[in-house]
Amino acid sequence: MAEPIRVVVTGAAGQIAYSLLYSIAKGDVFGKDQPIILILLDIPPMLPVLDGVVMELQDCALPLLREVIPTDKVEVGFKDIDAAILVGSMPRKEGMERKDLLKANVAIFKTQGAALDKYAKKTVKVLVVGNPANTNCLIASKSAPSIPKENFSCLTRLDHNRASSQVAMRCGVSSDKVKNVIIWGNHSSTQYPDVHHAKVNVHGSEMAAYDAVKDESWLRGDFISTVQQRGAAVIKARKLSSAMSAAKAICDHMRDIWFGTKEGEFISMGVNATGNTYGIPEDLIYSFPVEIKNKTWKMVDGLSINDFSRAKMDATAAELVDERDTALAFLSQ
C-alpha cells in the first residue's frame, strides 16, 4: 500500500465540502489504492459542525481514509500537505459592493497563501474554488513565493462540464461523447464558453460541434448565456449555490492533475497566463484549455481564434485585470 497523502479542504463545514469529502475519502480522486489523511479546516464557529462531519466520515467505514483532522489553525491545516482544495471564502452578501468582497477575500487568501508557503510541501497542488476564484488564486500564489506558480489553479471545470452537458443534450448524446469545449477567462458571468474546437461523437463518427449542433444562433447566443448564468439559475431554484455539481467538478479537476488528461483531449482550468500565445495579459489567473501529463499542465497552443471569440476572450480578460488591480491595491495595504 502507498504512503498516505495529506489533503486539506478549507470551508470544510460548508455544503460543497459536504458533497466533496466522501468522494475524496473513498478514492474517486487520488486513486483506489491511495490512502488519505484528510484535514478539515474552517473558522472557529464551525468547529462543532466539523465534529459532526468527522463522525460521518468515520461512519462511512472507508478503508482508504486513515485519519481525519478537524482544525481552525492554518499551521495544522497546511502542515506537509500534498493537495489543498481551498473552498472556503467570504460569500457575497446582499448589498455588498464587489470591492468589499475582494477586500475580504484578499485577507483570507493572503493568510492561506502565506501558510502554504510556510508549512506545505513545495510540491503541493493548490486548487482554489472560493469566489472570486481566479483572483483569490492569484493572491494565494503571490503570497506563497516559494511554491511554483504552476502549482496553483482555480476551478473552471464546473463551467466546462456545464458547457459539455448543454452540447450533449442538444445533440441527444451522452456527455462523454463531447470533448474539447473550452472555458476562457474568469469564473464569472463574463467567461467565454467556446465550442469552435469541440468534437461530438454522433453514432460512432466524430464531428465538429458546430456541425453536430447545426444551430449557430443557439451556439453564439443562448448556449453561452446559459453556461454563464447557470450558477445564478441554480441559486434561484435551490436558494443555495451549486454544491453537488461543484464537488463533482473539483473531483474531475484534481483527478486530471493526478492522473493526466486522455490523449487528444483537453480540459479547462484557471492557470497563470504567463507565456500564453493567445494575447492574454500576463500576471492573471485565466482559464485556458490545458493538457496534463505527469502532474504538469501545458496550455494547448495554436488554436485558431476568430473575431467573435477574440472579443469575448478580451472582455473577460479586462474584467480580470480590473479585479487583479483592485486586489493588489488591497494586498499592498
N, C-alpha and C positions, 0 to 999 in steps of 0.2 A: 504494500500500500504506500502511496506517495506521502510525503510530509504534508501536514495540514497547511493550507494557505489562510492568511488573515484578511478578512473582508469587512470593511466598515460601511454601514449605511447610516447617513445622517437623516434627521427628521424621522427617526425610526418608529416613533409612536403615531405617525400620520397614516393617512389612508392609502397612499401609493405604496409605502413600505409594507403595509399590511397585505397588499396584493403581491408584493415582490419577494418577501423573505422566504416563504415556503418554496418557491421555485429555485432560489439560490441554494437553500439548505438541502433540497433533495437531489441536486446535481444537474439541474437543467442548464446551468450557465457555465460552470467551470469544469464540468465533466463528471461522469458517473463513477469514476474511481478516484476522485479528488476530495479528500477530507477537508472540512472547513471549520475555522473558528470565526464566528460571526460577532462583530462588535456593533452594538446598537447605541448610537449617540443621539441625544436630544437635549432640550433645555430642562433645567431643574424641575419646573412644574409638571413635566411629562413623565418623570421617573416612576410614579405609581402605575401609569398606563404601560410603560415599558415592562414592568414586572409581570403584568398580565400577558404581554406578547411573549416574554421569555417562557412563562408557564405553557402557553400554547405550543411554542416550538418544541419544548420538551415533550409535550403530549403527542406530538406528531411521530415520535419514536423514529427519527430519521438516522440511519446508520452512518451517513457521511458527516453529520453535524457533531463535532467533537466538543464544542463549548460555545455558550452564548454569554456575552459580557455586556450588560446594560451600563451605560455611564453618561454623565453630563460633563465629563472632563476631556478636553481635546488631547491632553498628554496620554490619557488611557486610550481614547478612541483611535488615535492615529499611530500608536506605537508599532513599528515594524510591519506595517500593513503592505499587502500585495496589491490590493484593489480598494478604491474608495468610490462610493456612489453617493454623491452629495445631493440629496433630495430636499433637505431642509432649506427653506429660505423664508424671507418675510413676504407673506402674500399681500396682494394689493387690497386695501380696504376701501370701502365706498367713500368717494370724495377725496381720495388720496391723489396727490399730484405725482406724475411719473418720476419727477426728480427726487421726491421724498422717498419713493420706493427704491430708486437707485442708491440713494444715500444710505438707507438702512441695510441694503444688501452688500454694498461696498464694505461696510463694517464687518458683516458676517464672513464674507469670503476672503477678506484680508486676514482675519484671525485664523480661518481654516487653512488658507494657503501657507501662512507662517508656521502653523502647527505641522502641516505636511512636510514643510522644509526641514523642520527641526526633528521630527520623530519618525516619519515614514521611511520605508526603503526608497532608495533613489530610483529603483525600477518600477515604483508604484504606477499603476494605471488609474487615472482620475477621470471619472465621468460626472459632469455637472448637469443636474436635472432642474434644480430650483430656478425659477424665473426671476429676472430676465437672464436665461441660461447662458447665452453667448457672452454677455458682458460679465456676468458672475464668473464664468470660466476664465476669462481674460484676467480679471482681478486676482483670482486664486493663483493662476500661473505666474503672474508678475510678483506675487507675494511669496513665491517658492522658487527663488532663482537657482537653487542647486538641483532642481528636478527638471529634466529636459522638457522643453515646451511641447514636444511631440507627445508627451505622456498625458497631456490634458485634452479632453474633448468634451463637447456638450451634445445633448440629446436632440437630434432632429429625426431620429428613426421613427418616432411616432408619426410625424408628418409624412415621412417616406412610406410607412405602412398604410396610412390613410390614403395616400395617392395611389399606391398599388391596388388597394382594395376597390377604390372607385372605378379604376380602369377595368379590373377583373369583373366587377358586377355589370358594368356597361357592356362588356363583351360576352357575358354569360359563361365565363370560365372560372376555375378556382384560382385563388390568389397566388399560388405557386407557379402559375403559368405566365405571370407578369414579372419581368425583370428590368433592371436598369432605369427605373424612374429616378429623377434627381430632385432633391430639395436644395435650392440655392439660398444662401443668406441667413437671415435672422429667424429664430424660432418665435415668430410674431406674425401678425396679420399681413406683414409686407413680404414674407417668404415667397419664393417662386417655385411652385411645383412644376417641373419641366418633363414632358414625355417625348421630346423630339428624338431622344436616343433610346427610348424604351422599346422593348420587344414583347410581343404577346404570342404565346403558343396556342394556336387555334386548330383543333383536330389534328394535332401532330406536326403542323408546319408553323415555323416561326416567322412572324411578320412584324413590320414596324407598327408601333402603337397607333399612329395616325391612320394607317391602312386598316387596322383591325377595328378601330372605333368608328371610322367613317363619318365623323361628325366634328369638323374643325371648329365650328362656332361653340360647341359644348366644351371642347378641349381648351379653347382660349378664353372661355367665359366662366360658365357655372362650375366646371371641374376645378378651376383654380380657386374661385371664391369659396367653394365647399370645403376644400382642404385648408385654406387659410383660416376659415371661420369655424372649423369643426370643434375646436376646444370650447368656444363660446356656446355653440349649439348644444354640446353635452351638458355644460353648466346650466343652461336654460331649462333643459329637460330634467336633469337629475337633481338640480340645486347643489350639486357637488362637482368638482372638476374630475376629468378623466383619471381613473386610478387603475382599473384592470388593464386598459389598453396601454397606459403609460408604463406599467410594470412589465408588460409583455415586450414593449419596445426596448426597455432597459436591458432585459434578458437577451434580446436579439443583438443589441449593440455590444454588450460585454462578451457574449459568446463569440461573436465575429472577431473581436480583438484577440480573444484567447486562441481561437482555432482557425481564424482566417476566413476569407470570403471564397465562394466557389469560383472555379476557373471561368473566365469570361463574364463574371458578374461583378457589379459594383453596388455599393450602398451609400447612403448619405450620412455624414456626421459633421458636426461643427468642429473645425480644427483651425490651427493657426494659419493665417493666409500667407505667411512669408514664403516668397518664392513661387507663388501661383502664376500660371500662364494665362489667366483669364482677366487680367487688368483690374483685379480687386485690390483695394488699398491694403498694404501690409499692416501688421500690428492690429489685426482684428481676429476674432474667432468667428469664422464664416462657414456656413455649411457647403461642402463640396462633395462631388462623387469621389469615393475612395475605394481602393482595393487593399486588402490586408493579408500579410503573409509574415510568419514568424513574429507575431505580436507587433508588427510595424505597419502603419498605414502609408499609402502612397496615393497622392492625388491622381485621378485619371486625366491625362493631358490630351490635347489635340481634338477635343470635341468641337464641332462647328457650332458657332453661336450666331443665330440670325438677329435681325434688328429688334424683333418682338422680345426675344429672350434678353438681349443686351439691356434694353430699357428696364426690364423687371429686375435683372441682376444688379443694375446700378442703383435702383430705387431702394432696394433692401440694404445695399452697402452703405448708402447715405444715412439711413436710419442707424446703422451700427456705428458709423463714425461719430454721429451725434451722441449716441449712448456712451460710447467709449470716452469721448472728450468730457462729458459731464461726470462720468465715473472717476476718471483720472484726476479731475479737479478736486473731487472729494477725497481721493486716495492720498493726495499730497497735503491735505489739511492737517 
